[in-house]
Amino acid sequence: MEYKDYYQTLGVEKSASADDIKKAYRKLVRKFHPDVSKATDAEKKTKELNEAYEVLGDAEKRAAYDELGRGHRPGQPFQPPPDWGSAYDFGAGGGGADDFFSDLFAHAGRRGGQRGAGAQFKMRGDDIHASISIPLQDAYHGASRTITLRVPERDAQGRVVTRDRSLSVNIPKGVTPGQQLRLAGQGHPGINGGAAGDLFLEVELQPDPRYRVEGRDVYENVPVAPWEAALGAQIDVPTPSGQVQVTVPAGSQPGRKLRLKGRGIPGHPPGDLYLILDLVLPPANDERARELYQKMAREMAFNPRAGIGV
């Protein structure tokens, strides 16, 4: 028989850890599995990967293989020493004539319940990552949304195909930008009967010129008239959690922040809502409005640039 280098098959060093070997196997078998690969030798390659992992993925079999393999290169004629396998009890495991490790143990009995070389492994499907865009009100109150994704599925023949899938998504109250929502079992299908992966949806907030969000705190621009800012006023303000009545302190300047504690995005603790006063001047678009502005200019003697030395 010819010597097979299972480390070379999986693309790992002989010093690789068990975890590294497992990761390499999972990556390659996904790439070459006949259900997903278009390569003409996909089935043969997958069998070689299964055979290599059946040995290197088992600590005792790996130790026996390493003992045999010292000084040998792939393709070299190989003959195991007489009775070399008497200390091992792996069995042939039903492998074919091209199954190197199975041939070596063809004379030995099988240890109960172990799978033979070349056996297929169940493998969990990959997770899918996508995003979902919601209005700020959904973060305050929660919601149920239906989304459509193009995702891989297996048809009746077990082949992987891409289809549109509609999914109902529950938006929890208090969700924040960047948070991920997990939909179990809605990712890529598994291999050889393995469980499907999960779908992770990253929450994004739809742009809204009225609001700015930082963590759970929300900032809202609120237009006020000059007399409301100068004299003080009670004004009604629409917010993501509903309309509220707010006191504008007399003498407020543009850009002043009014904090409404606990009225940000819900949570433990909830965020705050900051109302930023935005002074809006009435237009001087008729004679009466112009007269009022002219009277203010004459009687108030107000210089807005006095503070900068003008």
TILUMDREN-844858 format. One line per 2 residues: their letters; for each residue x, y, z of N, C-alpha, C. Coordinates in nm, 2 decimals. Last residue first. Layout:
BEGIN
A	X/Y/Z/X/Y/Z/X/Y/Z | ...
***
This chain:
BEGIN
VG	-1.79/9.41/1.87/-1.83/9.49/1.76/-1.91/9.61/1.81 | -1.70/9.23/2.06/-1.63/9.35/2.05/-1.67/9.44/1.93
IG	-1.86/9.02/2.11/-1.74/8.99/2.03/-1.67/9.12/1.99 | -2.09/9.10/2.24/-1.99/9.01/2.31/-1.87/8.98/2.24
AR	-2.24/9.24/2.06/-2.17/9.31/2.16/-2.06/9.23/2.23 | -2.39/9.13/1.86/-2.25/9.11/1.85/-2.17/9.19/1.95
PN	-2.66/9.20/1.90/-2.62/9.06/1.92/-2.47/9.04/1.92 | -2.78/9.47/2.05/-2.66/9.44/1.96/-2.62/9.30/1.99
FA	-3.08/9.65/2.08/-3.01/9.53/2.10/-2.90/9.50/2.00 | -3.27/9.85/2.12/-3.13/9.88/2.11/-3.04/9.76/2.14
ME	-3.55/9.85/2.13/-3.47/9.76/2.22/-3.32/9.79/2.22 | -3.66/10.04/1.96/-3.68/10.05/2.10/-3.60/9.96/2.19
RA	-3.58/9.97/1.69/-3.57/10.11/1.74/-3.57/10.11/1.89 | -3.63/9.70/1.66/-3.50/9.75/1.63/-3.48/9.89/1.69
MK	-3.90/9.69/1.72/-3.80/9.62/1.81/-3.66/9.68/1.79 | -4.00/9.82/1.49/-4.02/9.88/1.63/-3.92/9.82/1.73
QY	-3.92/9.65/1.29/-3.86/9.78/1.29/-3.88/9.85/1.43 | -4.08/9.43/1.35/-3.94/9.41/1.35/-3.87/9.55/1.36
LE	-4.34/9.55/1.31/-4.30/9.50/1.44/-4.15/9.48/1.46 | -4.32/9.61/1.04/-4.34/9.71/1.13/-4.29/9.67/1.27
RA	-4.31/9.35/0.93/-4.20/9.44/0.91/-4.20/9.55/1.01 | -4.57/9.26/0.99/-4.45/9.19/1.05/-4.33/9.28/1.04
RE	-4.72/9.43/0.83/-4.74/9.43/0.98/-4.62/9.37/1.05 | -4.65/9.37/0.57/-4.62/9.50/0.63/-4.63/9.50/0.78
DN	-4.48/9.04/0.55/-4.60/9.14/0.52/-4.57/9.27/0.60 | -4.27/8.88/0.61/-4.32/8.87/0.48/-4.45/8.95/0.45
AP	-4.06/8.80/0.80/-4.11/8.94/0.78/-4.16/8.95/0.64 | -4.12/8.50/0.98/-4.08/8.57/0.86/-4.14/8.71/0.86
PL	-4.00/8.44/1.31/-4.11/8.45/1.22/-4.07/8.53/1.10 | -3.73/8.22/1.38/-3.78/8.36/1.37/-3.90/8.36/1.28
VL	-3.66/7.98/1.62/-3.71/8.00/1.48/-3.77/8.14/1.48 | -3.42/7.81/1.80/-3.49/7.94/1.79/-3.53/7.96/1.64
DL	-3.44/7.52/1.95/-3.40/7.57/1.82/-3.48/7.69/1.79 | -3.33/7.33/2.23/-3.41/7.44/2.18/-3.35/7.50/2.05
IL	-3.34/6.99/2.26/-3.25/7.10/2.22/-3.33/7.21/2.16 | -3.41/6.76/2.50/-3.47/6.85/2.41/-3.38/6.97/2.38
YL	-3.32/6.44/2.57/-3.27/6.58/2.57/-3.34/6.66/2.46 | -3.41/6.17/2.76/-3.45/6.25/2.64/-3.40/6.39/2.66
DG	-3.22/5.89/2.88/-3.28/6.02/2.90/-3.31/6.08/2.76 | -3.27/5.53/2.92/-3.19/5.65/2.88/-3.27/5.78/2.91
PP	-3.33/5.31/3.20/-3.36/5.38/3.07/-3.27/5.49/3.04 | -3.07/5.09/3.35/-3.18/5.19/3.35/-3.21/5.24/3.21
HG	-3.26/4.91/3.16/-3.23/4.91/3.30/-3.09/4.96/3.33 | -3.49/5.07/2.92/-3.39/4.97/2.96/-3.37/4.97/3.11
PI	-3.61/5.27/2.65/-3.63/5.19/2.77/-3.52/5.09/2.80 | -3.46/5.57/2.54/-3.49/5.43/2.51/-3.50/5.35/2.63
GR	-3.57/5.84/2.75/-3.50/5.79/2.64/-3.54/5.64/2.61 | -3.68/5.93/2.98/-3.77/5.92/2.86/-3.69/5.89/2.74
GK	-3.53/5.96/3.21/-3.59/5.83/3.19/-3.68/5.82/3.07 | -3.57/6.31/3.23/-3.51/6.19/3.28/-3.59/6.07/3.26
LR	-3.52/6.54/3.00/-3.64/6.46/3.05/-3.59/6.33/3.10 | -3.35/6.84/2.99/-3.34/6.70/3.01/-3.47/6.64/3.07
LK	-3.29/7.07/2.75/-3.39/7.04/2.86/-3.39/6.89/2.87 | -3.03/7.28/2.64/-3.08/7.14/2.65/-3.18/7.13/2.77
RG	-3.01/7.55/2.41/-3.02/7.50/2.54/-3.08/7.36/2.55 | -3.00/7.63/2.15/-2.91/7.53/2.18/-2.92/7.48/2.33
PQ	-3.07/7.98/2.22/-3.07/7.87/2.12/-2.97/7.76/2.16 | -3.16/8.04/2.56/-3.09/8.07/2.44/-3.10/7.95/2.35
SG	-3.42/8.16/2.78/-3.35/8.05/2.72/-3.28/8.09/2.59 | -3.57/8.34/2.92/-3.43/8.37/2.90/-3.35/8.26/2.83
AP	-3.77/8.11/3.11/-3.75/8.24/3.05/-3.60/8.27/3.03 | -3.78/7.76/3.01/-3.74/7.87/3.11/-3.73/8.00/3.04
VT	-4.05/7.59/2.90/-3.93/7.65/2.85/-3.89/7.77/2.94 | -4.18/7.29/3.01/-4.16/7.43/3.04/-4.03/7.48/2.98
VQ	-4.38/7.07/2.82/-4.25/7.10/2.87/-4.25/7.25/2.90 | -4.58/6.78/2.78/-4.58/6.93/2.80/-4.45/6.97/2.87
VQ	-4.56/6.53/2.52/-4.54/6.58/2.66/-4.55/6.73/2.66 | -4.67/6.25/2.33/-4.66/6.39/2.35/-4.65/6.43/2.50
GS	-4.46/5.96/2.31/-4.58/6.03/2.31/-4.57/6.18/2.34 | -4.21/5.86/2.28/-4.29/5.79/2.37/-4.43/5.86/2.39
PT	-4.08/6.03/2.10/-4.10/5.89/2.06/-4.19/5.81/2.15 | -4.28/6.33/2.12/-4.16/6.26/2.14/-4.19/6.11/2.10
PV	-4.40/6.66/2.07/-4.42/6.52/2.03/-4.28/6.45/2.05 | -4.47/6.90/2.31/-4.37/6.85/2.22/-4.40/6.70/2.19
DI	-4.62/7.21/2.40/-4.64/7.06/2.38/-4.54/7.01/2.27 | -4.50/7.45/2.64/-4.52/7.40/2.50/-4.54/7.25/2.50
QA	-4.51/7.73/2.83/-4.54/7.59/2.83/-4.57/7.54/2.69 | -4.24/7.97/2.85/-4.36/7.92/2.80/-4.38/7.77/2.83
GL	-4.04/8.27/2.84/-4.08/8.14/2.90/-4.21/8.10/2.85 | -3.95/8.49/2.72/-4.04/8.51/2.83/-4.07/8.38/2.90
AA	-3.76/8.40/2.52/-3.74/8.51/2.60/-3.82/8.52/2.73 | -3.88/8.17/2.40/-3.75/8.16/2.46/-3.72/8.27/2.56
EW	-4.12/8.28/2.32/-4.12/8.16/2.41/-3.99/8.15/2.48 | -4.03/8.48/2.15/-4.10/8.52/2.27/-4.11/8.41/2.37
PA	-3.92/8.33/1.93/-3.84/8.42/2.02/-3.90/8.46/2.15 | -4.04/7.98/1.94/-4.05/8.12/1.89/-3.96/8.21/1.98
VP	-3.87/7.67/1.88/-3.94/7.76/1.97/-3.93/7.90/1.91 | -3.83/7.33/1.79/-3.84/7.47/1.75/-3.92/7.55/1.85
VN	-3.61/7.09/1.91/-3.75/7.15/1.94/-3.75/7.30/1.89 | -3.45/6.80/1.85/-3.45/6.94/1.82/-3.59/6.99/1.83
EY	-3.35/6.55/2.07/-3.45/6.59/1.98/-3.45/6.74/1.97 | -3.17/6.26/2.15/-3.16/6.41/2.14/-3.27/6.45/2.04
VD	-3.16/6.00/2.39/-3.21/6.05/2.26/-3.21/6.20/2.27 | -2.97/5.73/2.52/-3.01/5.87/2.53/-3.05/5.91/2.39
RG	-2.86/5.48/2.49/-3.01/5.48/2.52/-3.06/5.63/2.53 | -2.64/5.56/2.25/-2.67/5.46/2.35/-2.82/5.45/2.37
EV	-2.77/5.83/2.11/-2.64/5.79/2.17/-2.66/5.69/2.28 | -2.94/5.96/1.84/-2.94/5.85/1.94/-2.80/5.83/1.98
RY	-3.15/6.22/1.73/-3.01/6.16/1.73/-3.00/6.07/1.86 | -3.43/6.33/1.54/-3.37/6.26/1.65/-3.22/6.22/1.63
RP	-3.53/6.45/1.31/-3.57/6.51/1.45/-3.49/6.45/1.56 | -3.46/6.32/1.09/-3.40/6.45/1.11/-3.43/6.50/1.25
DP	-3.38/5.98/1.09/-3.49/6.07/1.13/-3.43/6.21/1.16 | -3.30/5.67/0.96/-3.26/5.81/0.98/-3.39/5.89/1.00
QL	-3.36/5.37/1.15/-3.39/5.45/1.03/-3.36/5.60/1.05 | -3.12/5.19/1.32/-3.23/5.29/1.33/-3.24/5.36/1.19
EV	-3.05/4.84/1.31/-3.01/4.98/1.27/-3.13/5.06/1.28 | -2.94/4.54/1.46/-3.04/4.65/1.45/-2.98/4.78/1.41
EL	-2.86/4.25/1.29/-2.81/4.37/1.36/-2.90/4.48/1.35 | -2.95/3.92/1.33/-2.99/4.05/1.27/-2.94/4.16/1.35
FL	-2.85/3.60/1.26/-2.83/3.72/1.35/-2.86/3.85/1.28 | -2.96/3.28/1.25/-2.96/3.41/1.18/-2.95/3.52/1.28
DG	-2.77/2.97/1.29/-2.87/3.07/1.33/-2.86/3.20/1.24 | -2.77/2.65/1.11/-2.71/2.76/1.19/-2.82/2.86/1.23
AA	-2.92/2.33/1.16/-2.90/2.45/1.08/-2.83/2.56/1.17 | -2.75/2.02/1.25/-2.85/2.13/1.27/-2.81/2.25/1.19
GG	-2.69/1.75/1.00/-2.65/1.84/1.11/-2.75/1.96/1.13 | -2.73/1.60/0.78/-2.83/1.59/0.89/-2.80/1.68/1.01
NI	-2.51/1.66/0.62/-2.53/1.52/0.67/-2.63/1.51/0.78 | -2.50/1.99/0.73/-2.45/1.89/0.64/-2.46/1.75/0.70
GP	-2.76/2.25/0.78/-2.64/2.16/0.82/-2.60/2.06/0.71 | -2.83/2.56/0.61/-2.86/2.42/0.65/-2.74/2.35/0.69
HG	-2.77/2.88/0.76/-2.74/2.79/0.66/-2.78/2.65/0.71 | -3.03/2.99/0.99/-2.91/3.01/0.92/-2.89/2.91/0.81
QG	-3.23/2.95/1.17/-3.27/3.02/1.05/-3.15/3.05/0.96 | -3.19/2.85/1.43/-3.22/2.76/1.32/-3.25/2.82/1.19
AL	-3.30/3.14/1.60/-3.23/3.01/1.61/-3.28/2.92/1.49 | -3.22/3.45/1.56/-3.33/3.36/1.52/-3.27/3.22/1.51
RL	-3.12/3.72/1.76/-3.09/3.59/1.71/-3.22/3.51/1.68 | -3.02/4.05/1.71/-3.14/3.96/1.74/-3.11/3.83/1.68
QQ	-2.78/4.27/1.84/-2.81/4.16/1.75/-2.93/4.08/1.80 | -2.73/4.63/1.85/-2.77/4.50/1.91/-2.81/4.40/1.81
GP	-2.70/4.85/1.69/-2.59/4.76/1.70/-2.62/4.63/1.78 | -2.93/5.05/1.88/-2.85/5.03/1.76/-2.73/4.94/1.78
TV	-3.14/4.85/2.11/-3.05/4.97/2.08/-2.98/4.94/1.95 | -3.46/4.78/2.25/-3.35/4.74/2.16/-3.27/4.87/2.12
GK	-3.69/4.83/2.40/-3.56/4.87/2.45/-3.44/4.83/2.37 | -3.89/4.55/2.31/-3.88/4.69/2.37/-3.75/4.72/2.43
PI	-3.78/4.35/2.03/-3.81/4.37/2.18/-3.80/4.52/2.21 | -3.93/4.25/1.75/-3.84/4.36/1.80/-3.87/4.38/1.94
NV	-3.96/3.95/1.60/-4.01/4.03/1.71/-3.90/4.13/1.76 | -4.02/3.87/1.27/-3.92/3.91/1.37/-3.98/3.99/1.48
SL	-4.09/3.62/1.04/-4.15/3.71/1.14/-4.05/3.74/1.25 | -3.97/3.59/0.71/-3.96/3.55/0.85/-4.02/3.66/0.94
SR	-3.96/3.44/0.40/-4.02/3.54/0.48/-4.02/3.50/0.63 | -3.71/3.37/0.16/-3.78/3.32/0.28/-3.83/3.44/0.37
DR	-3.63/3.28/-0.16/-3.67/3.39/-0.07/-3.75/3.33/0.05 | -3.35/3.05/-0.20/-3.49/3.09/-0.21/-3.52/3.21/-0.12
TV	-3.11/2.85/-0.34/-3.14/2.97/-0.27/-3.28/3.02/-0.30 | -3.02/2.51/-0.25/-3.07/2.61/-0.34/-3.10/2.73/-0.27
VR	-2.85/2.21/-0.22/-2.87/2.34/-0.16/-2.91/2.44/-0.27 | -3.03/1.89/-0.23/-2.94/1.99/-0.29/-2.96/2.13/-0.23
GQ	-3.21/1.71/-0.15/-3.10/1.73/-0.06/-3.00/1.83/-0.11 | -3.43/1.68/-0.30/-3.32/1.59/-0.33/-3.20/1.61/-0.24
AD	-3.60/1.88/-0.21/-3.64/1.74/-0.18/-3.52/1.64/-0.21 | -3.35/2.13/-0.11/-3.47/2.08/-0.17/-3.50/1.94/-0.14
RE	-3.23/2.33/0.15/-3.22/2.21/0.08/-3.35/2.17/0.02 | -3.14/2.68/0.12/-3.22/2.57/0.18/-3.19/2.45/0.10
PV	-3.00/3.01/0.18/-2.99/2.87/0.12/-3.08/2.77/0.20 | -3.20/3.31/0.12/-3.12/3.22/0.21/-3.11/3.08/0.14
RL	-3.29/3.63/0.11/-3.26/3.52/0.02/-3.16/3.43/0.09 | -3.56/3.74/0.32/-3.42/3.72/0.29/-3.40/3.61/0.19
TI	-3.79/3.97/0.44/-3.77/3.87/0.34/-3.62/3.86/0.31 | -3.97/4.02/0.75/-3.86/4.05/0.66/-3.85/3.94/0.56
TR	-4.21/4.17/0.95/-4.19/4.06/0.86/-4.08/4.10/0.76 | -4.22/4.25/1.30/-4.19/4.29/1.16/-4.17/4.16/1.08
SA	-4.35/4.38/1.59/-4.33/4.26/1.51/-4.32/4.30/1.36 | -4.21/4.58/1.86/-4.29/4.56/1.74/-4.27/4.42/1.68
GH	-4.13/4.83/2.11/-4.13/4.69/2.06/-4.23/4.68/1.94 | -4.12/5.09/2.19/-4.24/5.02/2.22/-4.23/4.87/2.18
YA	-3.87/5.20/2.13/-3.94/5.24/2.25/-4.05/5.14/2.29 | -3.80/5.09/1.88/-3.71/5.07/2.00/-3.78/5.10/2.13
DQ	-4.01/5.18/1.73/-4.00/5.04/1.76/-3.91/5.01/1.87 | -3.94/5.45/1.71/-4.06/5.42/1.79/-4.06/5.27/1.82
LP	-3.74/5.46/1.53/-3.71/5.48/1.67/-3.82/5.44/1.76 | -3.78/5.20/1.28/-3.79/5.34/1.33/-3.77/5.34/1.48
IS	-3.51/4.98/1.17/-3.64/5.00/1.23/-3.65/5.15/1.27 | -3.36/4.74/0.97/-3.37/4.88/1.00/-3.51/4.91/1.05
IS	-3.13/4.47/1.01/-3.28/4.51/1.01/-3.29/4.66/1.05 | -2.89/4.27/0.86/-2.93/4.38/0.94/-3.08/4.41/0.92
AH	-2.71/3.95/0.91/-2.78/4.05/0.82/-2.82/4.17/0.91 | -2.55/3.65/0.90/-2.55/3.78/0.96/-2.61/3.88/0.86
ID	-2.59/3.30/0.97/-2.61/3.41/0.87/-2.62/3.54/0.95 | -2.38/3.03/1.05/-2.47/3.13/1.09/-2.48/3.23/0.97
DG	-2.36/2.70/0.89/-2.30/2.83/0.93/-2.41/2.93/0.97 | -2.47/2.39/1.04/-2.46/2.49/0.93/-2.41/2.62/0.98
RM	-2.30/2.12/1.19/-2.39/2.23/1.20/-2.37/2.33/1.09 | -2.27/1.80/1.06/-2.20/1.92/1.08/-2.31/2.04/1.08
KF	-2.20/1.46/1.09/-2.30/1.56/1.10/-2.23/1.69/1.13 | -1.97/1.28/0.89/-1.99/1.35/1.01/-2.11/1.45/1.00
QA	-1.93/0.96/0.75/-1.97/1.10/0.73/-2.01/1.16/0.87 | -1.64/0.75/0.76/-1.78/0.78/0.80/-1.81/0.93/0.78
GA	-1.37/0.71/0.71/-1.45/0.74/0.60/-1.60/0.77/0.63 | -1.34/0.46/0.96/-1.28/0.57/0.88/-1.37/0.59/0.76
GR	-1.63/0.39/1.17/-1.52/0.36/1.08/-1.46/0.48/1.01 | -1.70/0.47/1.51/-1.73/0.49/1.37/-1.61/0.45/1.29
QG	-1.74/0.25/1.79/-1.66/0.36/1.72/-1.70/0.36/1.57 | -1.87/0.04/1.92/-1.94/0.17/1.90/-1.87/0.27/1.82
GR	-1.60/-0.13/2.06/-1.75/-0.11/2.05/-1.79/0.03/2.02 | -1.34/-0.18/1.85/-1.38/-0.14/1.98/-1.52/-0.09/1.97
RG	-1.30/-0.47/1.64/-1.34/-0.33/1.65/-1.38/-0.30/1.80 | -0.99/-0.66/1.59/-1.13/-0.65/1.62/-1.17/-0.50/1.64
AH	-0.77/-0.65/1.31/-0.80/-0.63/1.45/-0.95/-0.62/1.47 | -0.69/-0.65/1.04/-0.68/-0.78/1.12/-0.74/-0.77/1.26
AF	-0.71/-0.40/0.95/-0.81/-0.50/0.90/-0.81/-0.63/0.98 | -0.56/-0.18/1.00/-0.62/-0.25/1.11/-0.72/-0.35/1.07
LD	-0.48/-0.09/0.75/-0.38/-0.12/0.85/-0.44/-0.20/0.97 | -0.72/-0.02/0.63/-0.64/-0.14/0.58/-0.54/-0.18/0.69
SF	-0.78/0.21/0.76/-0.87/0.10/0.78/-0.79/-0.03/0.74 | -0.59/0.39/0.66/-0.58/0.35/0.80/-0.67/0.23/0.83
FD	-0.66/0.40/0.38/-0.52/0.36/0.43/-0.53/0.31/0.58 | -0.88/0.30/0.18/-0.88/0.36/0.31/-0.76/0.31/0.38
DA	-0.92/0.17/-0.06/-0.83/0.29/-0.06/-0.82/0.36/0.07 | -1.11/-0.02/-0.01/-0.97/-0.07/-0.03/-0.87/0.05/-0.03
GG	-1.31/0.13/0.26/-1.29/0.07/0.13/-1.14/0.04/0.11 | -1.41/0.05/0.60/-1.35/0.14/0.50/-1.32/0.06/0.37
GG	-1.51/-0.09/0.82/-1.59/-0.09/0.70/-1.53/0.00/0.59 | -1.35/-0.10/1.04/-1.45/0.00/1.04/-1.52/0.01/0.91
AG	-1.14/-0.25/1.14/-1.13/-0.20/1.00/-1.24/-0.09/0.98 | -1.01/-0.18/1.47/-1.09/-0.25/1.37/-1.09/-0.18/1.24
FD	-0.88/-0.09/1.70/-0.96/0.00/1.63/-1.06/-0.07/1.53 | -0.68/-0.15/1.92/-0.81/-0.23/1.89/-0.91/-0.13/1.83
YA	-0.33/-0.20/1.96/-0.45/-0.12/1.93/-0.57/-0.20/1.90 | -0.12/-0.37/1.99/-0.15/-0.29/2.11/-0.28/-0.20/2.09
SG	-0.09/-0.47/1.74/-0.14/-0.56/1.85/-0.18/-0.48/1.97 | 0.02/-0.35/1.52/-0.11/-0.30/1.57/-0.16/-0.39/1.68
WD	0.25/-0.48/1.45/0.26/-0.35/1.50/0.13/-0.30/1.57 | 0.29/-0.73/1.34/0.22/-0.72/1.47/0.23/-0.58/1.53
PP	0.55/-0.62/1.14/0.47/-0.73/1.18/0.41/-0.70/1.32 | 0.52/-0.28/1.02/0.59/-0.38/1.08/0.50/-0.49/1.13
PQ	0.35/-0.19/0.71/0.36/-0.18/0.86/0.44/-0.30/0.91 | 0.47/-0.06/0.42/0.44/-0.19/0.48/0.45/-0.18/0.63
FP	0.44/0.14/0.14/0.44/0.13/0.29/0.40/0.00/0.33 | 0.57/0.36/-0.11/0.53/0.22/-0.07/0.54/0.20/0.08
QG	0.47/0.70/-0.09/0.57/0.60/-0.08/0.51/0.46/-0.05 | 0.26/0.88/-0.09/0.28/0.80/-0.21/0.39/0.70/-0.20
PR	0.41/1.10/0.14/0.29/1.06/0.07/0.33/0.99/-0.06 | 0.68/0.96/0.34/0.62/1.07/0.26/0.50/1.02/0.18
HG	0.81/0.88/0.66/0.74/0.84/0.54/0.68/0.97/0.47 | 0.91/0.94/0.92/1.00/0.92/0.81/0.94/0.88/0.67
RG	0.64/0.80/1.10/0.78/0.87/1.11/0.86/0.83/0.99 | 0.39/0.68/1.10/0.43/0.77/0.99/0.57/0.83/0.99
LE	0.34/0.52/1.32/0.37/0.46/1.19/0.43/0.55/1.09 | 0.29/0.72/1.51/0.40/0.62/1.53/0.44/0.55/1.40
DY	0.07/0.85/1.40/0.20/0.92/1.41/0.32/0.83/1.43 | -0.12/0.65/1.43/-0.08/0.69/1.30/0.05/0.77/1.30
AA	-0.14/0.64/1.71/-0.10/0.52/1.64/-0.05/0.56/1.50 | -0.23/0.90/1.76/-0.11/0.85/1.82/-0.05/0.73/1.74
RK	-0.48/0.89/1.63/-0.37/0.99/1.58/-0.24/0.94/1.64 | -0.62/0.71/1.78/-0.59/0.68/1.64/-0.47/0.77/1.59
EA	-0.64/0.86/2.01/-0.57/0.73/2.01/-0.53/0.69/1.87 | -0.78/1.09/1.94/-0.64/1.10/2.00/-0.57/0.97/1.99
DG	-0.93/1.16/1.64/-0.93/1.07/1.75/-0.79/1.06/1.81 | -0.88/1.32/1.42/-0.97/1.37/1.52/-0.99/1.28/1.64
LV	-0.72/1.17/1.26/-0.66/1.28/1.33/-0.75/1.34/1.44 | -0.92/0.98/1.16/-0.80/0.94/1.23/-0.74/1.05/1.32
EY	-1.13/1.13/1.06/-1.16/1.01/1.14/-1.04/0.96/1.22 | -0.99/1.30/0.89/-1.04/1.35/1.02/-1.08/1.24/1.11
AE	-0.93/1.14/0.67/-0.82/1.20/0.75/-0.87/1.24/0.89 | -1.19/1.07/0.59/-1.10/0.96/0.63/-0.99/1.02/0.71
NL	-1.30/1.32/0.52/-1.36/1.24/0.62/-1.26/1.13/0.68 | -1.12/1.38/0.31/-1.12/1.47/0.43/-1.19/1.39/0.54
EK	-1.18/1.18/0.12/-1.05/1.19/0.17/-1.04/1.27/0.30 | -1.45/1.25/0.07/-1.42/1.12/0.13/-1.28/1.12/0.19
TK	-1.42/1.49/-0.05/-1.49/1.49/0.08/-1.46/1.36/0.15 | -1.29/1.42/-0.29/-1.22/1.50/-0.19/-1.28/1.50/-0.05
KE	-1.49/1.27/-0.41/-1.37/1.20/-0.37/-1.29/1.28/-0.27 | -1.68/1.48/-0.45/-1.72/1.36/-0.37/-1.59/1.28/-0.32
AD	-1.54/1.66/-0.61/-1.59/1.70/-0.48/-1.62/1.58/-0.39 | -1.44/1.66/-0.86/-1.38/1.56/-0.77/-1.43/1.59/-0.63
TA	-1.56/1.87/-0.99/-1.59/1.74/-1.04/-1.54/1.63/-0.94 | -1.70/2.13/-0.80/-1.58/2.06/-0.85/-1.62/1.92/-0.89
KS	-1.91/2.27/-0.68/-1.93/2.23/-0.83/-1.80/2.16/-0.88 | -2.04/2.21/-0.36/-1.92/2.23/-0.45/-1.96/2.19/-0.59
VD	-2.26/2.14/-0.21/-2.23/2.28/-0.23/-2.12/2.31/-0.33 | -2.28/1.87/-0.20/-2.40/1.95/-0.21/-2.38/2.09/-0.23
PH	-2.02/1.77/-0.18/-2.09/1.76/-0.31/-2.22/1.84/-0.32 | -1.79/1.97/0.00/-1.91/1.88/0.01/-1.98/1.88/-0.12
FK	-1.58/2.15/0.00/-1.58/2.05/-0.10/-1.70/1.95/-0.10 | -1.63/2.34/0.20/-1.59/2.39/0.07/-1.61/2.28/-0.04
RV	-1.69/2.18/0.42/-1.79/2.27/0.37/-1.76/2.32/0.23 | -1.44/2.06/0.45/-1.56/1.98/0.41/-1.67/2.06/0.37
LK	-1.28/2.28/0.53/-1.26/2.21/0.40/-1.38/2.13/0.35 | -1.38/2.36/0.78/-1.37/2.45/0.67/-1.36/2.39/0.53
RY	-1.36/2.12/0.93/-1.49/2.18/0.90/-1.49/2.28/0.79 | -1.08/2.08/0.92/-1.17/1.98/0.86/-1.30/2.05/0.83
AK	-0.99/2.30/1.07/-0.95/2.28/0.93/-1.04/2.19/0.86 | -1.11/2.26/1.32/-1.15/2.38/1.24/-1.11/2.36/1.09
KI	-0.98/2.02/1.39/-1.13/2.02/1.38/-1.17/2.14/1.29 | -0.72/2.11/1.41/-0.76/2.00/1.32/-0.90/2.00/1.29
DD	-0.74/2.29/1.62/-0.70/2.34/1.49/-0.74/2.24/1.38 | -0.81/2.12/1.83/-0.91/2.22/1.79/-0.87/2.27/1.65
AS	-0.58/1.97/1.86/-0.71/1.90/1.82/-0.81/2.00/1.77 | -0.31/2.15/1.71/-0.39/2.11/1.82/-0.52/2.04/1.77
AS	-0.03/2.05/1.51/-0.16/2.12/1.52/-0.23/2.06/1.64 | 0.21/1.93/1.44/0.20/1.98/1.57/0.06/2.05/1.60
KE	0.19/1.89/1.17/0.18/1.77/1.26/0.17/1.81/1.41 | -0.02/2.14/1.03/0.11/2.09/1.07/0.09/1.97/1.16
VG	-0.28/2.10/0.77/-0.23/2.14/0.90/-0.09/2.08/0.93 | -0.43/2.01/0.55/-0.36/2.13/0.54/-0.32/2.19/0.68
LT	-0.55/1.76/0.53/-0.63/1.87/0.61/-0.56/2.00/0.60 | -0.35/1.63/0.39/-0.49/1.63/0.34/-0.57/1.74/0.40
QY	-0.14/1.65/0.56/-0.13/1.72/0.43/-0.27/1.73/0.38 | -0.22/1.47/0.76/-0.20/1.61/0.79/-0.20/1.70/0.67
YD	-0.22/1.23/0.62/-0.35/1.29/0.66/-0.34/1.44/0.70 | -0.06/1.10/0.38/-0.03/1.20/0.48/-0.16/1.27/0.51
KY	-0.03/0.75/0.32/-0.11/0.87/0.30/-0.08/0.97/0.42 | 0.16/0.52/0.14/0.15/0.59/0.26/0.06/0.72/0.23
EM	0.03/0.24/-0.03/0.10/0.37/-0.03/0.06/0.44/0.09 | 0.08/-0.12/0.00/0.00/0.00/0.00/0.09/0.12/0.00
***
